[in-house]
Amino acid sequence: MNITTTIDGTSACISPCGEIDFDTLPPLRAAADALPPQVTDVQWDLTHTPFMDVAGLHLLFAPHGNGPERRTTVAGLRAQPLWLLLTAADADPAVFDLSRLLPDIAPPGFRPAAP
């Protein structure tokens, strides 16, 4: 797996190229852990990630390391990783809150105002 990290001020973009699974989880976490402390926003660009298993859920939702808490978003979702995220959110929306990860999605329980 190739991992590219780009830092711009307080934002970072981590772009893995390859599948996210049990074997690739450690280097992905290491890439996130290596970010400098001033980084407060991390975007995972999954454009080149055709497959993600439960390890991807651990990467995106499970706290890891002793570093600062960072706002995490995802971009470039392909069909299978998107399906996994939607399935997990459907199974347990409180744990897998996609509104945090995908800013364009309404939070669980959101009801628009009546016209």
OpenMM code with the backbone's topology and positions (N, CA, C; nanometers):
from openmm import Vec3, app, unit

residues = "MET ASN ILE THR THR THR ILE ASP GLY THR SER ALA CYS ILE SER PRO CYS GLY GLU ILE ASP PHE ASP THR LEU PRO PRO LEU ARG ALA ALA ALA ASP ALA LEU PRO PRO GLN VAL THR ASP VAL GLN TRP ASP LEU THR HIS THR PRO PHE MET ASP VAL ALA GLY LEU HIS LEU LEU PHE ALA PRO HIS GLY ASN GLY PRO GLU ARG ARG THR THR VAL ALA GLY LEU ARG ALA GLN PRO LEU TRP LEU LEU LEU THR ALA ALA ASP ALA ASP PRO ALA VAL PHE ASP LEU SER ARG LEU LEU PRO ASP ILE ALA PRO PRO GLY PHE ARG PRO ALA ALA PRO".split()
positions = [
    Vec3(0.0842, -0.1180, 0.0000),
    Vec3(0.0000, 0.0000, 0.0000),
    Vec3(0.0882, 0.1236, 0.0000),
    Vec3(0.0543, 0.2175, -0.0843),
    Vec3(0.1192, 0.3481, -0.0851),
    Vec3(0.0284, 0.4459, -0.0125),
    Vec3(0.0891, 0.5311, 0.0696),
    Vec3(0.0141, 0.6303, 0.1452),
    Vec3(0.0796, 0.7659, 0.1222),
    Vec3(0.0009, 0.8616, 0.0764),
    Vec3(0.0498, 0.9968, 0.0557),
    Vec3(-0.0182, 1.0876, 0.1565),
    Vec3(0.0616, 1.1684, 0.2244),
    Vec3(0.0089, 1.2635, 0.3214),
    Vec3(0.0460, 1.4044, 0.2775),
    Vec3(-0.0534, 1.4907, 0.2731),
    Vec3(-0.0334, 1.6301, 0.2382),
    Vec3(-0.0828, 1.7154, 0.3544),
    Vec3(0.0008, 1.8082, 0.3985),
    Vec3(-0.0351, 1.8954, 0.5106),
    Vec3(-0.0384, 2.0391, 0.4616),
    Vec3(-0.1472, 2.1090, 0.4978),
    Vec3(-0.1633, 2.2493, 0.4637),
    Vec3(-0.2146, 2.3204, 0.5888),
    Vec3(-0.1239, 2.3802, 0.6639),
    Vec3(-0.1610, 2.4490, 0.7881),
    Vec3(-0.2136, 2.3520, 0.8916),
    Vec3(-0.3414, 2.3677, 0.9282),
    Vec3(-0.4010, 2.2804, 1.0302),
    Vec3(-0.4793, 2.1650, 0.9684),
    Vec3(-0.4710, 2.1494, 0.8368),
    Vec3(-0.5420, 2.0420, 0.7668),
    Vec3(-0.4432, 1.9444, 0.7049),
    Vec3(-0.4844, 1.8177, 0.7030),
    Vec3(-0.4038, 1.7143, 0.6386),
    Vec3(-0.4952, 1.6259, 0.5552),
    Vec3(-0.4412, 1.5750, 0.4474),
    Vec3(-0.5122, 1.4799, 0.3628),
    Vec3(-0.4256, 1.3554, 0.3527),
    Vec3(-0.4826, 1.2421, 0.3911),
    Vec3(-0.4119, 1.1141, 0.3813),
    Vec3(-0.4791, 1.0350, 0.2702),
    Vec3(-0.3998, 0.9962, 0.1701),
    Vec3(-0.4519, 0.9271, 0.0519),
    Vec3(-0.3884, 0.7898, 0.0381),
    Vec3(-0.4579, 0.6854, 0.0832),
    Vec3(-0.4050, 0.5503, 0.0629),
    Vec3(-0.4353, 0.5033, -0.0792),
    Vec3(-0.3492, 0.4198, -0.1307),
    Vec3(-0.3699, 0.3598, -0.2620),
    Vec3(-0.3655, 0.2089, -0.2424),
    Vec3(-0.4833, 0.1473, -0.2428),
    Vec3(-0.4938, 0.0038, -0.2193),
    Vec3(-0.6083, -0.0260, -0.1239),
    Vec3(-0.6252, -0.1527, -0.0945),
    Vec3(-0.7340, -0.1967, -0.0086),
    Vec3(-0.7032, -0.1701, 0.1380),
    Vec3(-0.8083, -0.1405, 0.2154),
    Vec3(-0.7940, -0.1225, 0.3596),
    Vec3(-0.8456, -0.2482, 0.4261),
    Vec3(-0.7542, -0.3188, 0.4932),
    Vec3(-0.7893, -0.4410, 0.5641),
    Vec3(-0.6978, -0.4559, 0.6853),
    Vec3(-0.7042, -0.5694, 0.7502),
    Vec3(-0.6272, -0.5921, 0.8728),
    Vec3(-0.4777, -0.5679, 0.8518),
    Vec3(-0.4246, -0.6080, 0.7357),
    Vec3(-0.2802, -0.5933, 0.7096),
    Vec3(-0.2392, -0.4490, 0.6828),
    Vec3(-0.3281, -0.3693, 0.6288),
    Vec3(-0.2916, -0.2311, 0.5956),
    Vec3(-0.3318, -0.1312, 0.7037),
    Vec3(-0.4058, -0.1760, 0.8037),
    Vec3(-0.4471, -0.0856, 0.9114),
    Vec3(-0.3288, -0.0252, 0.9879),
    Vec3(-0.2274, -0.1037, 1.0278),
    Vec3(-0.1152, -0.0436, 1.1028),
    Vec3(-0.0440, 0.0712, 1.0300),
    Vec3(-0.0088, 0.0571, 0.9017),
    Vec3(0.0572, 0.1722, 0.8380),
    Vec3(-0.0353, 0.2930, 0.8207),
    Vec3(-0.1637, 0.2690, 0.8051),
    Vec3(-0.2578, 0.3816, 0.7951),
    Vec3(-0.2680, 0.4552, 0.9276),
    Vec3(-0.2761, 0.3801, 1.0365),
    Vec3(-0.2788, 0.4444, 1.1682),
    Vec3(-0.1479, 0.5174, 1.1956),
    Vec3(-0.0372, 0.4583, 1.1515),
    Vec3(0.0933, 0.5230, 1.1705),
    Vec3(0.0987, 0.6549, 1.0946),
    Vec3(0.0404, 0.6595, 0.9754),
    Vec3(0.0375, 0.7847, 0.8984),
    Vec3(-0.0411, 0.8920, 0.9737),
    Vec3(-0.1540, 0.8537, 1.0327),
    Vec3(-0.2336, 0.9494, 1.1097),
    Vec3(-0.1610, 0.9904, 1.2375),
    Vec3(-0.0969, 0.8953, 1.3043),
    Vec3(-0.0252, 0.9253, 1.4281),
    Vec3(0.0963, 1.0144, 1.4044),
    Vec3(0.1513, 1.0119, 1.2827),
    Vec3(0.2706, 1.0909, 1.2507),
    Vec3(0.2387, 1.2365, 1.2182),
    Vec3(0.1115, 1.2709, 1.2111),
    Vec3(0.0759, 1.4096, 1.1809),
    Vec3(0.1210, 1.5013, 1.2938),
    Vec3(0.1654, 1.6208, 1.2602),
    Vec3(0.2075, 1.7147, 1.3651),
    Vec3(0.0885, 1.7582, 1.4506),
    Vec3(0.1151, 1.7994, 1.5739),
    Vec3(0.0065, 1.8339, 1.6659),
    Vec3(-0.0812, 1.9502, 1.6210),
    Vec3(-0.0332, 2.0386, 1.5346),
    Vec3(-0.1151, 2.1513, 1.4917),
    Vec3(-0.2253, 2.1103, 1.3937),
    Vec3(-0.2191, 1.9883, 1.3414),
    Vec3(-0.3230, 1.9415, 1.2493),
    Vec3(-0.4496, 1.9089, 1.3287),
    Vec3(-0.5582, 1.9777, 1.2951),
    Vec3(-0.6863, 1.9574, 1.3640),
    Vec3(-0.7916, 1.8935, 1.2743),
    Vec3(-0.7696, 1.8952, 1.1431),
    Vec3(-0.8635, 1.8374, 1.0469),
    Vec3(-0.7904, 1.7380, 0.9583),
    Vec3(-0.8439, 1.6155, 0.9518),
    Vec3(-0.7853, 1.5114, 0.8681),
    Vec3(-0.8900, 1.4627, 0.7697),
    Vec3(-0.8537, 1.4648, 0.6437),
    Vec3(-0.9410, 1.4095, 0.5409),
    Vec3(-0.8758, 1.2837, 0.4852),
    Vec3(-0.9504, 1.1756, 0.4847),
    Vec3(-0.9060, 1.0517, 0.4219),
    Vec3(-0.9597, 1.0528, 0.2794),
    Vec3(-0.8707, 1.0603, 0.1809),
    Vec3(-0.9105, 1.0573, 0.0404),
    Vec3(-0.9044, 0.9119, -0.0058),
    Vec3(-1.0215, 0.8506, -0.0231),
    Vec3(-1.0284, 0.7078, -0.0574),
    Vec3(-1.0535, 0.6853, -0.2065),
    Vec3(-1.0166, 0.7823, -0.2881),
    Vec3(-1.0337, 0.7717, -0.4330),
    Vec3(-0.9676, 0.6458, -0.4888),
    Vec3(-0.8528, 0.6080, -0.4339),
    Vec3(-0.7777, 0.4926, -0.4846),
    Vec3(-0.7902, 0.3715, -0.3925),
    Vec3(-0.9027, 0.3644, -0.3208),
    Vec3(-0.9305, 0.2531, -0.2304),
    Vec3(-1.0564, 0.1822, -0.2789),
    Vec3(-1.0390, 0.0720, -0.3550),
    Vec3(-1.1561, 0.0046, -0.4103),
    Vec3(-1.2290, -0.0842, -0.3101),
    Vec3(-1.1609, -0.1230, -0.2012),
    Vec3(-1.2191, -0.2170, -0.1052),
    Vec3(-1.1785, -0.1783, 0.0361),
    Vec3(-1.2733, -0.1926, 0.1282),
    Vec3(-1.2468, -0.1660, 0.2687),
    Vec3(-1.3296, -0.2659, 0.3492),
    Vec3(-1.2654, -0.3331, 0.4452),
    Vec3(-1.3413, -0.4216, 0.5328),
    Vec3(-1.3563, -0.3556, 0.6693),
    Vec3(-1.3901, -0.4325, 0.7701),
    Vec3(-1.4155, -0.3772, 0.9031),
    Vec3(-1.2950, -0.2996, 0.9568),
    Vec3(-1.1761, -0.3275, 0.9076),
    Vec3(-1.0579, -0.2507, 0.9491),
    Vec3(-1.0760, -0.1030, 0.9145),
    Vec3(-1.1427, -0.0739, 0.8040),
    Vec3(-1.1699, 0.0644, 0.7674),
    Vec3(-1.2624, 0.1326, 0.8675),
    Vec3(-1.3576, 0.0576, 0.9216),
    Vec3(-1.4449, 0.1132, 1.0246),
    Vec3(-1.3645, 0.1459, 1.1494),
    Vec3(-1.2719, 0.0578, 1.1849),
    Vec3(-1.1852, 0.0847, 1.3004),
    Vec3(-1.0999, 0.2091, 1.2749),
    Vec3(-1.0477, 0.2218, 1.1554),
    Vec3(-0.9643, 0.3366, 1.1213),
    Vec3(-1.0421, 0.4677, 1.1342),
    Vec3(-1.1630, 0.4695, 1.0839),
    Vec3(-1.2392, 0.5934, 1.0765),
    Vec3(-1.3200, 0.6262, 1.2020),
    Vec3(-1.3544, 0.5246, 1.2815),
    Vec3(-1.4435, 0.5492, 1.3949),
    Vec3(-1.3846, 0.5182, 1.5315),
    Vec3(-1.2843, 0.4330, 1.5407),
    Vec3(-1.2309, 0.3946, 1.6720),
    Vec3(-1.1169, 0.4880, 1.7110),
    Vec3(-1.1221, 0.5447, 1.8303),
    Vec3(-1.0112, 0.6293, 1.8745),
    Vec3(-0.8819, 0.5486, 1.8794),
    Vec3(-0.7749, 0.6134, 1.8445),
    Vec3(-0.6459, 0.5435, 1.8432),
    Vec3(-0.5361, 0.6405, 1.8824),
    Vec3(-0.4406, 0.5895, 1.9551),
    Vec3(-0.3235, 0.6697, 1.9901),
    Vec3(-0.3532, 0.7697, 2.0998),
    Vec3(-0.2489, 0.8408, 2.1380),
    Vec3(-0.2603, 0.9396, 2.2447),
    Vec3(-0.2541, 1.0820, 2.1927),
    Vec3(-0.2615, 1.0986, 2.0609),
    Vec3(-0.2509, 1.2315, 2.0023),
    Vec3(-0.3777, 1.3116, 2.0219),
    Vec3(-0.3780, 1.4320, 1.9683),
    Vec3(-0.4954, 1.5187, 1.9829),
    Vec3(-0.6149, 1.4626, 1.9053),
    Vec3(-0.7353, 1.4938, 1.9529),
    Vec3(-0.8552, 1.4540, 1.8804),
    Vec3(-0.8685, 1.5450, 1.7593),
    Vec3(-0.8977, 1.4849, 1.6455),
    Vec3(-0.9053, 1.5606, 1.5208),
    Vec3(-1.0393, 1.5384, 1.4522),
    Vec3(-1.0863, 1.6399, 1.3829),
    Vec3(-1.2066, 1.6265, 1.3006),
    Vec3(-1.1669, 1.5422, 1.1796),
    Vec3(-1.2428, 1.4366, 1.1543),
    Vec3(-1.2104, 1.3439, 1.0463),
    Vec3(-1.3228, 1.3422, 0.9442),
    Vec3(-1.2854, 1.3555, 0.8175),
    Vec3(-1.3811, 1.3454, 0.7079),
    Vec3(-1.3257, 1.2492, 0.6028),
    Vec3(-1.4152, 1.2086, 0.5122),
    Vec3(-1.3772, 1.1165, 0.4052),
    Vec3(-1.4210, 1.1752, 0.2725),
    Vec3(-1.3382, 1.1583, 0.1712),
    Vec3(-1.3701, 1.2025, 0.0352),
    Vec3(-1.3361, 1.0902, -0.0622),
    Vec3(-1.3927, 1.0977, -0.1792),
    Vec3(-1.3578, 1.0045, -0.2852),
    Vec3(-1.4043, 0.8620, -0.2624),
    Vec3(-1.5156, 0.8446, -0.1928),
    Vec3(-1.5635, 0.7094, -0.1637),
    Vec3(-1.6065, 0.6374, -0.2909),
    Vec3(-1.5559, 0.5174, -0.3067),
    Vec3(-1.5982, 0.4318, -0.4169),
    Vec3(-1.7136, 0.3443, -0.3689),
    Vec3(-1.7706, 0.2667, -0.4573),
    Vec3(-1.8954, 0.1942, -0.4293),
    Vec3(-1.8863, 0.1029, -0.3068),
    Vec3(-1.7866, 0.0167, -0.2985),
    Vec3(-1.7829, -0.0805, -0.1889),
    Vec3(-1.7552, -0.0144, -0.0539),
    Vec3(-1.6557, 0.0753, -0.0418),
    Vec3(-1.6383, 0.1417, 0.0881),
    Vec3(-1.7616, 0.2223, 0.1307),
    Vec3(-1.8284, 0.2873, 0.0356),
    Vec3(-1.9506, 0.3608, 0.0678),
    Vec3(-2.0578, 0.2647, 0.1174),
    Vec3(-2.0740, 0.1516, 0.0509),
    Vec3(-2.1717, 0.0516, 0.0924),
    Vec3(-2.1429, 0.0059, 0.2354),
    Vec3(-2.0163, -0.0193, 0.2678),
    Vec3(-1.9799, -0.0634, 0.4032),
    Vec3(-2.0181, 0.0430, 0.5062),
    Vec3(-1.9864, 0.1689, 0.4792),
    Vec3(-2.0202, 0.2762, 0.5723),
    Vec3(-2.1714, 0.2891, 0.5904),
    Vec3(-2.2461, 0.2813, 0.4813),
    Vec3(-2.3911, 0.2921, 0.4904),
    Vec3(-2.4518, 0.1739, 0.5651),
    Vec3(-2.3982, 0.0548, 0.5429),
    Vec3(-2.4471, -0.0647, 0.6127),
    Vec3(-2.4195, -0.0542, 0.7619),
    Vec3(-2.2990, -0.0106, 0.7980),
    Vec3(-2.2641, 0.0053, 0.9395),
    Vec3(-2.3522, 0.1108, 1.0044),
    Vec3(-2.3755, 0.2226, 0.9351),
    Vec3(-2.4596, 0.3294, 0.9902),
    Vec3(-2.6036, 0.2832, 1.0052),
    Vec3(-2.6495, 0.2014, 0.9140),
    Vec3(-2.7853, 0.1484, 0.9232),
    Vec3(-2.7981, 0.0532, 1.0425),
    Vec3(-2.6933, -0.0242, 1.0685),
    Vec3(-2.6949, -0.1192, 1.1794),
    Vec3(-2.6874, -0.0498, 1.3145),
    Vec3(-2.6053, 0.0554, 1.3249),
    Vec3(-2.5901, 0.1262, 1.4523),
    Vec3(-2.5545, 0.2725, 1.4265),
    Vec3(-2.6556, 0.3552, 1.4010),
    Vec3(-2.6283, 0.4950, 1.3654),
    Vec3(-2.5610, 0.5761, 1.4755),
    Vec3(-2.5764, 0.5352, 1.5991),
    Vec3(-2.5120, 0.6100, 1.7079),
    Vec3(-2.3611, 0.5886, 1.7066),
    Vec3(-2.3177, 0.4687, 1.6758),
    Vec3(-2.1739, 0.4382, 1.6720),
    Vec3(-2.1119, 0.4851, 1.5408),
    Vec3(-2.1811, 0.4606, 1.4311),
    Vec3(-2.1289, 0.4940, 1.2990),
    Vec3(-2.2038, 0.6165, 1.2452),
    Vec3(-2.1773, 0.7308, 1.3057),
    Vec3(-2.2433, 0.8562, 1.2716),
    Vec3(-2.1795, 0.9147, 1.1464),
    Vec3(-2.2453, 0.8956, 1.0339),
    Vec3(-2.1898, 0.9427, 0.9074),
    Vec3(-2.1941, 1.0940, 0.8936),
    Vec3(-2.2771, 1.1619, 0.9716),
    Vec3(-2.2812, 1.3079, 0.9617),
    Vec3(-2.1495, 1.3692, 1.0080),
    Vec3(-2.0768, 1.2981, 1.0914),
    Vec3(-1.9456, 1.3438, 1.1377),
    Vec3(-1.8411, 1.3202, 1.0288),
    Vec3(-1.8498, 1.2058, 0.9655),
    Vec3(-1.7506, 1.1643, 0.8671),
    Vec3(-1.7750, 1.2242, 0.7289),
    Vec3(-1.9028, 1.2333, 0.6933),
    Vec3(-1.9438, 1.2875, 0.5639),
    Vec3(-2.0275, 1.4117, 0.5921),
    Vec3(-1.9698, 1.5296, 0.5922),
    Vec3(-2.0392, 1.6501, 0.6364),
    Vec3(-2.1684, 1.6808, 0.5623),
    Vec3(-2.1888, 1.6260, 0.4438),
    Vec3(-2.3101, 1.6551, 0.3671),
    Vec3(-2.4288, 1.5675, 0.4069),
    Vec3(-2.4097, 1.4780, 0.5048),
    Vec3(-2.5170, 1.3876, 0.5483),
    Vec3(-2.5764, 1.4410, 0.6784),
    Vec3(-2.7072, 1.4410, 0.6859),
    Vec3(-2.7754, 1.4896, 0.8074),
    Vec3(-2.7505, 1.3947, 0.9240),
    Vec3(-2.7440, 1.4463, 1.0464),
    Vec3(-2.7233, 1.3615, 1.1632),
    Vec3(-2.8413, 1.2671, 1.1849),
    Vec3(-2.8175, 1.1541, 1.2560),
    Vec3(-2.9270, 1.0601, 1.2821),
    Vec3(-3.0402, 1.1304, 1.3557),
    Vec3(-3.1622, 1.0980, 1.3180),
    Vec3(-3.2781, 1.1553, 1.3843),
    Vec3(-3.3163, 1.2944, 1.3346),
    Vec3(-3.2416, 1.3483, 1.2403),
    Vec3(-3.2712, 1.4816, 1.1880),
    Vec3(-3.4047, 1.4791, 1.1138),
    Vec3(-3.4893, 1.5737, 1.1461),
    Vec3(-3.6167, 1.5893, 1.0777),
    Vec3(-3.6256, 1.7350, 1.0317),
    Vec3(-3.6432, 1.7582, 0.9002),
    Vec3(-3.6541, 1.8967, 0.8543),
    Vec3(-3.7817, 1.9607, 0.9085),
    Vec3(-3.7811, 2.0904, 0.9197),
    Vec3(-3.8969, 2.1651, 0.9673),
    Vec3(-4.0131, 2.1470, 0.8700),
    Vec3(-4.1312, 2.1394, 0.9250),
    Vec3(-4.2509, 2.1266, 0.8398),
    Vec3(-4.2714, 2.2563, 0.7629),
    Vec3(-4.3173, 2.2453, 0.6374),
    Vec3(-4.3390, 2.3665, 0.5551),
    Vec3(-4.4497, 2.4541, 0.6084),
] * unit.nanometer
topology = app.Topology()
chain = topology.addChain("A")
for resn in residues:
    res = topology.addResidue(resn, chain)
    for name in ("N", "CA", "C"):
        topology.addAtom(name, app.Element.getBySymbol(name[0]), res)
